[in-house]
Amino acid sequence: MKNSIDFLLTPLNATSAQAFFQLIQNNKDRLAHSFPGTLSQNLTFEDTKQYYKTCQQKVLSKSYFPYLVMVKESGDYIGFVDFKNISWKIPKAEIGYFIDSRYEGMGITSKVVTRFIEMMNKKYAFKKIASRIYPGNIGSAKVAEKNGFELEGTIRNDHITMDGELVDILYYGKVF
């Protein structure tokens, strides 16, 4: 079954908000270190509806691009990828991504990141993509490295987890 799932990248929208909320809830323990902001803004479905509205304003201003990963065959949403912290002067963005725990280790996340970067670069011609990775998230670091990102360094005491723990972040970059 490895690498056999065909998927689509679909922008987060009003009709996918419930699925996004469920994806967050199903993976909340795993996301506490790497996605504390997203997790804290999606504690209830009402929160998610507000999150979606906020996201739409950011999409319109081209400061945020959130996408869901959907299995083509079933229509199930199994992951998330986004560009945030966008600077149009360079232009550069930071990528974030996660896959539902049931789909880990299948090579899907690496393919999602590849396809997302290609799609966004075709449209916006970014010069640099960064990935800030929690040091304990070995899988995410492997995905970055498989996609040509290089470790540029460790930023000390730069990230607060959902538990309020101040931690270092591994900073990966890919230039074009």
Residue pairs with C-beta under 8 A, 6 or more apart in sequence:
1 106
2 105
2 106
2 107
3 106
3 107
3 108
3 111
5 71
5 73
5 78
5 103
5 106
5 108
6 71
6 72
6 73
7 69
7 70
7 71
7 72
7 78
7 79
7 108
7 111
7 112
8 69
8 70
8 72
9 67
9 68
9 69
9 70
9 81
9 112
9 115
9 116
9 119
10 16
10 67
10 68
10 70
11 59
11 65
11 66
11 67
11 68
12 20
12 52
12 55
12 66
12 67
12 68
13 52
14 52
16 68
16 77
17 45
17 48
17 49
17 52
18 45
18 48
19 68
19 76
19 77
20 42
20 48
20 52
20 68
20 77
20 80
21 42
21 45
21 48
22 77
23 68
23 77
23 78
23 79
23 80
23 100
24 31
24 38
24 39
24 42
24 48
26 100
26 101
27 98
27 100
27 101
28 39
30 98
30 101
31 38
31 39
31 98
31 162
32 39
32 161
32 162
32 163
33 134
33 136
33 137
33 161
33 162
33 167
34 96
34 98
34 133
34 134
34 137
34 140
35 96
35 98
36 160
36 161
36 162
38 51
38 96
39 162
40 162
41 47
41 48
41 50
41 51
41 54
42 48
42 51
55 64
55 66
58 64
59 65
59 66
62 86
62 88
63 84
63 86
64 82
64 83
64 84
64 86
65 82
65 83
65 84
65 86
65 93
65 120
66 80
66 82
67 80
67 81
67 82
67 116
68 77
68 79
68 80
69 77
69 78
69 79
69 80
69 81
69 99
69 108
69 112
70 76
70 77
70 78
71 77
71 78
78 99
78 100
78 102
78 103
78 108
79 97
79 98
79 99
79 100
79 103
79 108
79 109
79 112
80 96
80 97
80 98
81 95
81 96
81 97
81 112
81 113
81 116
82 95
82 96
82 97
83 93
83 94
83 95
83 116
83 120
83 129
84 93
84 94
84 96
85 93
85 94
85 130
86 92
86 93
86 94
87 93
90 127
90 128
91 124
91 125
91 126
91 127
92 126
92 127
92 128
92 129
92 130
93 120
93 126
93 128
93 129
93 130
94 129
94 130
94 131
94 132
95 113
95 116
95 117
95 129
95 130
95 131
96 131
97 109
97 112
97 113
97 116
97 140
97 143
98 109
98 140
99 108
99 109
99 112
103 109
104 139
105 139
109 139
109 140
109 143
110 142
110 143
110 146
110 147
113 143
113 144
113 147
114 147
117 129
117 147
117 174
120 126
121 176
125 176
126 176
127 175
127 176
128 173
128 174
128 175
128 176
129 149
129 173
129 174
129 176
130 171
130 172
130 173
130 174
131 140
131 144
131 149
131 171
131 172
131 173
131 174
132 155
132 158
132 159
132 169
132 170
132 171
132 172
133 140
133 141
133 144
133 169
133 170
133 171
133 172
134 140
134 159
134 161
134 167
134 169
134 170
135 154
135 167
135 168
135 169
135 170
141 151
141 170
141 172
144 172
144 174
145 151
145 172
147 174
148 174
149 172
149 173
149 174
150 172
150 173
150 174
151 170
151 171
151 172
152 171
152 172
152 173
153 170
153 171
154 168
154 169
154 170
154 171
155 168
155 169
155 171
156 168
157 166
157 167
157 168
158 167
158 168
158 169
159 166
159 167
159 168
159 169
160 166
160 167
161 167
